[in-house]
């Protein structure tokens, strides 16, 4: 699991620190955000910003999927789409990937990913680009140039009523992602939308995306979040993450 290694503390006393005036006083100021902390996951160090970052500052739910995919990346080129802080890229580099390329539209995310690569000594293996993902995938020279592709977009279907619109986006993104995979390579496609996962429509969507891309798929594995992200029968929303590993022909 992830272990906090230190650094940062609680930002100098937390919400209640400081002098008079109270939280609603005219001179009250917000406390400065805590600096990033360093956590360990499967032997790798990651800088995490719990307040400023997305979600909790790090996608712990993908821990087991990162470890699983890393075992398949030795000697291969990885494309990490929606890479955020570079989790899949770093795991692949540690497992012997020849190169990794992470893409995210957020400048802050790219900066964090670059810092994480440097922190682990992978600066020469891990490359990162700030770009809209569909635009990147349409660039010349991207098609069929990667052995392994990860497609882990943000939540596209916040609720059931968004499924039709989100389905079109998932198909477009995954069709482009499949086009970047060399014949016989691998794609790990993910959704973190509970509405999509519970609809049962994610796998059919992948097959539709493959048809649009002129590719065919073999499903190798379907998984969810790491085992410490438990599901509760009274909380169906806890069943939200789906990760499908396919071979793309």
C-alpha positions as semicolon CSV with decimal commas, in nm:
position;residue;x (nm);y (nm);z (nm)
1;X;0,000;0,000;0,000
2;X;0,090;0,366;0,007
3;X;0,291;0,478;0,308
4;X;0,338;0,841;0,407
5;X;0,709;0,915;0,424
6;X;0,690;1,267;0,565
7;X;0,731;1,629;0,477
8;X;0,484;1,908;0,511
9;X;0,302;1,861;0,838
10;X;-0,036;2,028;0,866
11;X;0,039;2,369;0,724
12;X;0,129;2,550;1,045
13;X;-0,148;2,481;1,290
14;X;-0,444;2,393;1,072
15;X;-0,774;2,581;1,055
16;X;-0,776;2,697;1,413
17;X;-0,424;2,840;1,425
18;X;-0,338;3,205;1,452
19;X;-0,462;3,502;1,651
20;X;-0,798;3,665;1,711
21;X;-1,081;3,757;1,484
22;X;-1,222;3,407;1,435
23;X;-1,304;3,235;1,109
24;X;-1,556;3,503;1,011
25;X;-1,362;3,807;1,132
26;X;-1,285;4,087;0,886
27;X;-0,911;4,021;0,900
28;X;-0,931;3,641;0,884
29;X;-0,704;3,482;0,627
30;X;-0,702;3,134;0,491
31;X;-0,412;2,928;0,616
32;X;-0,149;2,852;0,355
33;X;-0,201;2,513;0,191
34;X;0,020;2,238;0,322
35;X;0,321;2,163;0,101
36;X;0,327;1,830;-0,083
37;X;0,411;1,517;0,111
38;X;0,603;1,218;-0,022
39;X;0,432;0,879;-0,024
40;X;0,559;0,535;-0,115
41;X;0,376;0,293;-0,343
42;X;0,534;-0,034;-0,450
43;X;0,879;0,106;-0,382
44;X;0,827;0,430;-0,577
45;X;0,812;0,781;-0,433
46;X;0,533;1,019;-0,527
47;X;0,476;1,381;-0,432
48;X;0,116;1,429;-0,322
49;X;-0,075;1,754;-0,264
50;X;-0,379;1,642;-0,060
51;X;-0,545;1,986;-0,061
52;X;-0,446;2,123;-0,400
53;X;-0,443;1,799;-0,596
54;X;-0,727;1,608;-0,762
55;X;-0,935;1,379;-0,543
56;X;-0,716;1,300;-0,237
57;X;-0,408;1,417;-0,428
58;X;-0,322;1,068;-0,556
59;X;-0,524;0,790;-0,719
60;X;-0,464;0,515;-0,466
61;X;-0,747;0,311;-0,618
62;X;-0,529;0,232;-0,923
63;X;-0,242;0,088;-0,715
64;X;-0,303;-0,278;-0,808
65;X;-0,369;-0,194;-1,173
66;X;-0,042;0,001;-1,192
67;X;0,146;-0,298;-1,052
68;X;-0,031;-0,541;-1,287
69;X;0,040;-0,337;-1,599
70;X;0,399;-0,265;-1,501
71;X;0,477;-0,637;-1,519
72;X;0,386;-0,626;-1,890
73;X;0,595;-0,320;-1,979
74;X;0,955;-0,445;-1,969
75;X;1,126;-0,357;-2,297
76;X;0,815;-0,179;-2,424
77;X;0,706;0,179;-2,502
78;X;0,419;0,310;-2,289
79;X;0,173;0,592;-2,364
80;X;0,002;0,718;-2,046
81;X;-0,309;0,922;-2,134
82;X;-0,459;1,150;-1,868
83;X;-0,145;1,075;-1,670
84;X;-0,200;1,321;-1,380
85;X;0,103;1,268;-1,150
86;X;0,257;0,993;-1,367
87;X;0,161;0,684;-1,168
88;X;0,140;0,439;-1,458
89;X;0,447;0,593;-1,626
90;X;0,668;0,558;-1,321
91;X;0,552;0,204;-1,248
92;X;0,630;0,103;-1,606
93;X;0,971;0,271;-1,597
94;X;1,060;0,090;-1,276
95;X;0,964;-0,240;-1,442
96;X;1,197;-0,184;-1,737
97;X;0,995;0,006;-1,998
98;X;1,227;0,149;-2,263
99;X;1,032;0,478;-2,264
100;X;0,709;0,626;-2,133
101;X;0,516;0,929;-2,255
102;X;0,252;1,085;-2,030
103;X;-0,010;1,328;-2,160
104;X;-0,237;1,557;-1,958
105;X;-0,407;1,890;-2,029
106;X;-0,317;2,027;-1,685
107;X;0,013;2,214;-1,653
108;X;0,011;2,151;-1,278
109;X;-0,030;1,777;-1,333
110;X;0,254;1,767;-1,585
111;X;0,479;1,956;-1,346
112;X;0,397;1,709;-1,069
113;X;0,461;1,411;-1,298
114;X;0,798;1,552;-1,404
115;X;0,892;1,606;-1,039
116;X;0,794;1,247;-0,957
117;X;1,003;1,111;-1,245
118;X;1,305;1,311;-1,127
119;X;1,244;1,202;-0,767
120;X;1,280;0,839;-0,874
121;X;1,565;0,887;-1,121
122;X;1,353;0,827;-1,434
123;X;1,399;1,166;-1,597
124;X;1,562;1,011;-1,903
125;X;1,293;0,743;-1,945
126;X;0,973;0,935;-1,868
127;X;0,859;1,215;-2,098
128;X;0,548;1,427;-2,038
129;X;0,345;1,657;-2,263
130;X;0,080;1,912;-2,174
131;X;-0,187;1,862;-2,438
132;X;-0,551;1,789;-2,502
133;X;-0,551;1,409;-2,530
134;X;-0,758;1,371;-2,851
135;X;-0,545;1,640;-3,017
136;X;-0,225;1,459;-2,914
137;X;-0,353;1,127;-3,051
138;X;-0,426;1,288;-3,387
139;X;-0,067;1,409;-3,428
140;X;0,144;1,268;-3,707
141;X;0,364;0,983;-3,593
142;X;0,146;0,871;-3,301
143;X;-0,054;0,601;-3,480
144;X;0,058;0,244;-3,402
145;X;0,373;0,368;-3,230
146;X;0,325;0,239;-2,874
147;X;0,337;-0,113;-2,734
148;X;0,118;-0,033;-2,431
149;X;-0,138;0,247;-2,392
150;X;-0,322;0,351;-2,075
151;X;-0,644;0,551;-2,114
152;X;-0,770;0,671;-1,775
153;X;-0,987;0,981;-1,832
154;X;-1,164;1,182;-1,563
155;X;-1,525;1,106;-1,472
156;X;-1,725;1,160;-1,792
157;X;-2,062;1,037;-1,661
158;X;-2,134;1,197;-1,322
159;X;-2,485;1,045;-1,328
160;X;-2,706;0,809;-1,529
161;X;-2,857;1,099;-1,723
162;X;-2,510;1,177;-1,860
163;X;-2,445;0,828;-1,998
164;X;-2,543;0,889;-2,360
165;X;-2,323;1,196;-2,393
166;X;-2,041;1,031;-2,198
167;X;-2,066;0,717;-2,410
168;X;-1,988;0,919;-2,722
169;X;-1,683;1,072;-2,553
170;X;-1,559;0,734;-2,428
171;X;-1,594;0,587;-2,779
172;X;-1,406;0,876;-2,939
173;X;-1,121;0,872;-2,687
174;X;-1,081;0,494;-2,688
175;X;-1,097;0,469;-3,066
176;X;-0,812;0,719;-3,089
177;X;-0,622;0,540;-2,811
178;X;-0,652;0,208;-2,995
179;X;-0,511;0,368;-3,308
180;X;-0,195;0,450;-3,111
181;X;-0,136;0,083;-3,022
182;X;0,086;-0,121;-3,250
183;X;-0,079;-0,442;-3,378
184;X;-0,063;-0,699;-3,100
185;X;-0,005;-0,437;-2,832
186;X;-0,201;-0,368;-2,516
187;X;-0,456;-0,110;-2,405
188;X;-0,566;-0,061;-2,045
189;X;-0,888;0,141;-2,063
190;X;-1,051;0,273;-1,746
191;X;-1,366;0,447;-1,630
192;X;-1,408;0,599;-1,287
193;X;-1,777;0,677;-1,348
194;X;-2,009;0,471;-1,128
195;X;-2,291;0,527;-1,377
196;X;-2,085;0,376;-1,661
197;X;-1,951;0,087;-1,454
198;X;-2,294;-0,008;-1,320
199;X;-2,460;0,026;-1,660
200;X;-2,263;-0,270;-1,795
201;X;-2,196;-0,065;-2,106
202;X;-1,822;-0,012;-2,079
203;X;-1,710;-0,331;-2,252
204;X;-1,964;-0,296;-2,538
205;X;-1,841;0,062;-2,580
206;X;-1,484;-0,065;-2,620
207;X;-1,593;-0,301;-2,897
208;X;-1,776;-0,015;-3,073
209;X;-1,462;0,198;-3,044
210;X;-1,255;-0,083;-3,192
211;X;-1,491;-0,113;-3,488
212;X;-1,464;0,261;-3,548
213;X;-1,084;0,236;-3,539
214;X;-1,074;-0,068;-3,765
215;X;-0,917;-0,280;-3,490
216;X;-1,019;-0,598;-3,307
217;X;-0,988;-0,671;-2,935
218;X;-0,917;-0,965;-2,712
219;X;-1,017;-0,903;-2,351
220;X;-0,740;-1,026;-2,121
221;X;-0,855;-0,898;-1,782
222;X;-1,124;-0,687;-1,617
223;X;-1,055;-0,540;-1,274
224;X;-1,165;-0,270;-1,032
225;X;-1,001;-0,065;-0,758
226;X;-0,732;-0,184;-0,519
227;X;-0,853;-0,427;-0,255
228;X;-0,861;-0,166;0,021
229;X;-1,134;0,021;-0,173
230;X;-1,417;-0,195;-0,046
231;X;-1,768;-0,223;-0,189
232;X;-2,074;-0,195;0,035
233;X;-2,410;-0,346;-0,073
234;X;-2,592;-0,042;0,069
235;X;-2,374;0,197;-0,130
236;X;-2,382;0,104;-0,500
237;X;-2,183;0,420;-0,578
238;X;-1,879;0,247;-0,427
239;X;-1,872;0,027;-0,738
240;X;-1,728;0,292;-0,966
241;X;-1,394;0,191;-1,120
242;X;-1,356;-0,046;-1,414
243;X;-1,022;-0,123;-1,580
244;X;-1,019;-0,345;-1,890
245;X;-0,695;-0,480;-2,035
246;X;-0,722;-0,576;-2,402
247;X;-0,490;-0,687;-2,677
248;X;-0,540;-0,476;-2,988
249;X;-0,503;-0,643;-3,326
